[in-house]
Amino acid sequence: MANVTPADVKKLRDTTGAGMLDCKNALVKADGDFKEAEKILKKQGLATADKRSGRATNQGAVFTKITKDKAAIAELTCETDFVAKNEKFRETGENIAGMIIDQNLAEINDALETRVKEAIAILKENMTLKRIKLVNIAENEIVVDYLHNGGKIGVLVKLTCDSAGTAAKEEVKTLAFDLALHVAAYSPSYLNRDSVDQAYLKEQEEIFTDQAKKLGKPENVLAGIVKGKINKHLSQICLLDQGFVKEEKTPVSKIVQQTAKEAGGTIDVTDFTYFMVGQE
């Protein structure tokens, strides 16, 4: 039997929202396998299927920068909130975002790591550049950023239009900003249903099937129940299926269509990025 530590139990509890004892029992049953324990809790209905893995535990901030043809986002963490608010720390994060664009970086390189080490030498506190992303922007595209809670959450949203003229319209800019607010508030896992990982979808189907069987319904009814649960789950984790932040009864996809009609062109949400400090 695997040695289950209190730290393991707490980590599973933070991820799933289940009780401490339930988490411990699940870890014991899973022989210490974290992912298997999480799956066990979901099957028991003790963890929500749409719970995002990882919670903010580190200090730090997310930094963004947008130019005419590129956008960058980076997560820089540190040990204390005091340092996270320090001017040198903020300057370092902003410089890193600029370097990502200037050097066209898709991955963290030695130059970025050196910049972090320079800040560590000054601030005397451990810091880590956790992740970065570079987004290219074409003439017919628009990318907006949004930082929430002092930069604890950072978002980029990219819209692709039929023309540069459509992308430049005020209603399209407003939509892009509102969608960035939406992503910050609802943290979708996927853009649309087609982008959902099939292995993940199969796992959820197994979980919902196990849950449905416990209802004691006839076999011919189970398929419909599972399908309904899957559709509801997808509407919670897919950006285009979620209820719009300013009009929750209307899906994001419909709001995009309405704005495209007003703008006299076409609009597609083609990419979004959600970084939350400390999220695994």
C-alpha positions as CSV (number, residue, x, y, z in Angstrom):
1,M,0.0,0.0,0.0
2,A,1.3,3.4,-0.9
3,N,2.3,5.9,1.8
4,V,-0.4,8.6,1.7
5,T,0.8,11.8,3.3
6,P,-1.3,14.7,4.7
7,A,0.2,16.9,1.9
8,D,-1.1,14.4,-0.7
9,V,-4.6,14.5,0.9
10,K,-4.6,18.3,0.9
11,K,-3.5,18.5,-2.7
12,L,-6.4,16.2,-3.8
13,R,-8.8,18.1,-1.6
14,D,-7.8,21.4,-3.2
15,T,-8.2,20.0,-6.7
16,T,-11.5,18.2,-6.2
17,G,-13.3,20.0,-3.3
18,A,-14.0,16.6,-1.7
19,G,-13.7,16.0,2.1
20,M,-10.4,15.1,3.7
21,L,-11.4,11.6,4.7
22,D,-12.9,10.9,1.2
23,C,-9.6,12.1,-0.4
24,K,-7.5,9.9,1.9
25,N,-9.7,6.8,1.2
26,A,-9.5,7.5,-2.5
27,L,-5.7,7.8,-2.5
28,V,-5.4,4.6,-0.5
29,K,-7.7,2.8,-2.9
30,A,-5.8,4.2,-5.9
31,D,-2.5,3.1,-4.3
32,G,-1.3,6.7,-4.2
33,D,-2.1,7.4,-7.9
34,F,-3.3,11.0,-7.8
35,K,-5.2,10.9,-11.1
36,E,-6.8,7.6,-10.3
37,A,-7.9,8.9,-6.9
38,E,-9.5,12.0,-8.6
39,K,-11.3,9.7,-10.9
40,I,-12.6,7.6,-8.0
41,L,-14.0,10.7,-6.3
42,K,-15.7,11.8,-9.5
43,K,-17.4,8.4,-9.9
44,Q,-18.6,8.7,-6.3
45,G,-20.0,12.1,-7.0
46,L,-17.8,13.6,-4.4
47,A,-15.9,15.8,-6.9
48,T,-17.4,18.0,-9.7
49,A,-16.4,16.8,-13.1
50,D,-15.8,20.3,-14.3
51,K,-13.4,21.2,-11.4
52,R,-10.2,22.6,-12.9
53,S,-7.1,20.9,-11.7
54,G,-4.8,23.0,-9.6
55,R,-5.5,26.0,-7.5
56,A,-3.5,29.2,-7.0
57,T,-1.0,28.4,-4.3
58,N,2.1,30.5,-5.3
59,Q,2.5,34.2,-5.3
60,G,3.3,36.2,-8.4
61,A,1.6,37.8,-11.4
62,V,0.7,37.3,-15.1
63,F,2.1,39.8,-17.6
64,T,0.9,40.6,-21.1
65,K,2.0,42.8,-24.0
66,I,0.4,43.4,-27.4
67,T,2.0,45.0,-30.5
68,K,0.6,45.4,-34.0
69,D,1.4,41.9,-35.1
70,K,2.1,39.9,-31.9
71,A,0.9,39.3,-28.3
72,A,2.7,37.7,-25.4
73,I,1.6,36.4,-22.0
74,A,3.8,35.1,-19.2
75,E,3.4,33.8,-15.6
76,L,6.2,34.8,-13.2
77,T,5.9,33.5,-9.6
78,C,7.7,34.3,-6.4
79,E,7.5,33.3,-2.7
80,T,5.6,36.2,-1.2
81,D,2.9,38.7,-2.0
82,F,5.2,41.4,-0.8
83,V,7.7,40.7,-3.6
84,A,4.9,40.2,-6.2
85,K,4.0,43.8,-5.6
86,N,7.5,45.0,-5.8
87,E,8.4,47.5,-8.5
88,K,11.5,45.4,-9.6
89,F,9.4,42.2,-9.9
90,R,6.8,44.0,-12.0
91,E,9.5,45.5,-14.2
92,T,11.0,42.1,-14.7
93,G,7.6,40.6,-15.7
94,E,7.0,43.4,-18.2
95,N,10.5,43.1,-19.6
96,I,9.9,39.3,-20.1
97,A,6.7,39.9,-22.0
98,G,8.6,42.4,-24.2
99,M,11.4,39.9,-24.8
100,I,9.0,37.2,-25.9
101,I,7.7,39.5,-28.6
102,D,11.1,41.0,-29.6
103,Q,12.8,37.6,-29.9
104,N,9.7,35.8,-31.2
105,L,9.8,33.2,-28.5
106,A,7.5,30.2,-28.3
107,E,9.4,28.6,-25.4
108,I,11.3,29.8,-22.3
109,N,15.0,30.2,-23.2
110,D,18.3,31.0,-21.5
111,A,17.8,34.8,-22.0
112,L,14.5,34.8,-20.2
113,E,15.9,32.6,-17.4
114,T,18.9,35.0,-17.0
115,R,16.5,37.9,-16.6
116,V,14.7,36.1,-13.8
117,K,18.1,35.3,-12.1
118,E,19.0,38.9,-12.2
119,A,15.8,39.8,-10.4
120,I,16.4,37.1,-7.8
121,A,19.8,38.5,-7.1
122,I,18.3,41.9,-6.3
123,L,15.1,40.8,-4.5
124,K,16.7,37.9,-2.6
125,E,13.7,35.7,-3.1
126,N,13.2,32.6,-5.4
127,M,11.3,33.3,-8.6
128,T,10.2,31.1,-11.5
129,L,9.1,31.8,-15.0
130,K,6.4,29.2,-15.1
131,R,5.0,29.5,-18.7
132,I,4.8,31.8,-21.7
133,K,2.8,32.0,-24.9
134,L,3.3,34.0,-28.1
135,V,0.4,34.8,-30.4
136,N,0.7,36.1,-33.9
137,I,-1.8,38.7,-35.2
138,A,-2.8,39.0,-38.8
139,E,-4.3,42.2,-40.4
140,N,-7.8,40.7,-40.1
141,E,-7.4,39.7,-36.5
142,I,-7.6,41.4,-33.1
143,V,-6.1,40.3,-29.8
144,V,-7.0,41.8,-26.5
145,D,-5.6,41.2,-23.0
146,Y,-7.2,41.5,-19.6
147,L,-5.5,41.3,-16.2
148,H,-7.6,40.6,-13.1
149,N,-7.0,40.7,-9.4
150,G,-3.7,42.5,-9.6
151,G,-2.5,40.2,-12.3
152,K,-3.2,37.0,-10.5
153,I,-5.2,36.1,-13.7
154,G,-4.2,37.0,-17.2
155,V,-6.1,36.5,-20.4
156,L,-5.6,36.9,-24.1
157,V,-8.5,36.5,-26.6
158,K,-8.0,36.4,-30.4
159,L,-10.8,37.1,-33.0
160,T,-10.4,36.4,-36.7
161,C,-12.6,38.5,-39.0
162,D,-13.3,38.5,-42.8
163,S,-11.3,41.7,-43.2
164,A,-9.1,44.2,-41.4
165,G,-12.0,46.6,-41.7
166,T,-14.3,44.4,-39.7
167,A,-11.5,43.8,-37.1
168,A,-11.1,47.5,-36.6
169,K,-14.8,48.2,-35.9
170,E,-15.7,49.4,-32.4
171,E,-18.3,46.7,-31.8
172,V,-15.7,44.1,-32.6
173,K,-13.2,45.6,-30.2
174,T,-15.9,45.7,-27.5
175,L,-16.7,42.1,-28.1
176,A,-13.1,41.1,-27.9
177,F,-12.7,42.9,-24.5
178,D,-16.0,41.5,-23.2
179,L,-14.8,38.0,-24.1
180,A,-11.6,38.5,-22.3
181,L,-13.6,39.5,-19.2
182,H,-15.7,36.4,-19.7
183,V,-12.6,34.1,-19.9
184,A,-11.2,35.6,-16.7
185,A,-14.5,35.0,-14.9
186,Y,-15.4,31.5,-16.3
187,S,-11.9,30.0,-17.1
188,P,-13.1,27.7,-19.9
189,S,-10.9,24.7,-20.6
190,Y,-11.5,24.5,-24.3
191,L,-12.5,26.8,-27.2
192,N,-15.3,24.6,-28.6
193,R,-16.5,21.0,-28.5
194,D,-14.3,19.9,-31.4
195,S,-11.2,20.9,-29.4
196,V,-12.1,18.8,-26.4
197,D,-9.5,16.0,-25.8
198,Q,-11.1,12.7,-26.7
199,A,-9.5,10.8,-24.0
200,Y,-10.8,13.3,-21.4
201,L,-14.3,13.0,-23.0
202,K,-14.2,9.2,-22.8
203,E,-13.2,9.4,-19.1
204,Q,-16.1,11.8,-18.3
205,E,-18.5,9.5,-20.1
206,E,-17.3,6.6,-17.9
207,I,-17.8,8.7,-14.8
208,F,-21.3,9.9,-15.8
209,T,-22.2,6.3,-16.7
210,D,-21.2,5.1,-13.3
211,Q,-23.2,7.9,-11.7
212,A,-26.3,7.2,-13.8
213,K,-26.2,3.5,-12.9
214,K,-26.5,4.3,-9.2
215,L,-29.9,6.0,-10.0
216,G,-31.4,2.6,-10.6
217,K,-32.9,3.6,-14.0
218,P,-33.6,1.1,-16.8
219,E,-30.7,0.3,-19.1
220,N,-32.5,1.9,-22.1
221,V,-32.7,5.2,-20.2
222,L,-29.1,5.4,-19.1
223,A,-27.8,6.4,-22.6
224,G,-30.0,9.5,-22.6
225,I,-29.0,10.5,-19.0
226,V,-25.3,10.2,-19.9
227,K,-25.8,12.2,-23.1
228,G,-27.5,14.9,-21.2
229,K,-24.7,15.0,-18.6
230,I,-22.1,15.2,-21.3
231,N,-23.9,18.1,-23.1
232,K,-24.2,20.0,-19.8
233,H,-20.5,19.4,-19.0
234,L,-19.4,20.6,-22.4
235,S,-21.5,23.8,-22.0
236,Q,-19.5,24.4,-18.8
237,I,-16.0,23.9,-20.1
238,C,-16.2,25.1,-23.8
239,L,-15.9,28.9,-24.3
240,L,-18.4,29.1,-27.2
241,D,-21.0,27.0,-25.3
242,Q,-20.8,28.9,-22.1
243,G,-23.5,31.5,-21.1
244,F,-22.0,34.9,-21.9
245,V,-20.8,36.8,-18.9
246,K,-23.1,39.8,-19.6
247,E,-26.1,37.8,-20.7
248,E,-25.9,34.3,-19.1
249,K,-28.8,32.8,-20.8
250,T,-27.2,33.4,-24.2
251,P,-24.3,31.3,-25.3
252,V,-21.0,33.0,-26.4
253,S,-21.4,31.6,-29.9
254,K,-24.6,33.5,-30.4
255,I,-23.2,36.8,-29.0
256,V,-20.4,36.5,-31.6
257,Q,-22.9,35.8,-34.4
258,Q,-25.0,38.9,-33.4
259,T,-21.9,41.1,-33.3
260,A,-20.7,39.9,-36.7
261,K,-24.1,40.8,-38.1
262,E,-24.0,44.2,-36.6
263,A,-20.4,44.7,-38.0
264,G,-21.5,43.5,-41.4
265,G,-18.8,40.8,-41.6
266,T,-17.7,37.5,-40.1
267,I,-16.1,36.9,-36.7
268,D,-14.6,33.7,-35.3
269,V,-13.1,33.2,-31.9
270,T,-9.9,31.4,-32.9
271,D,-7.8,31.4,-29.7
272,F,-7.8,32.2,-26.0
273,T,-5.3,31.9,-23.2
274,Y,-6.0,31.8,-19.5
275,F,-3.1,31.9,-17.0
276,M,-3.8,31.9,-13.3
277,V,-0.9,32.3,-10.9
278,G,0.0,29.0,-9.2
279,Q,-2.3,26.9,-11.3
280,E,-0.7,23.6,-12.4
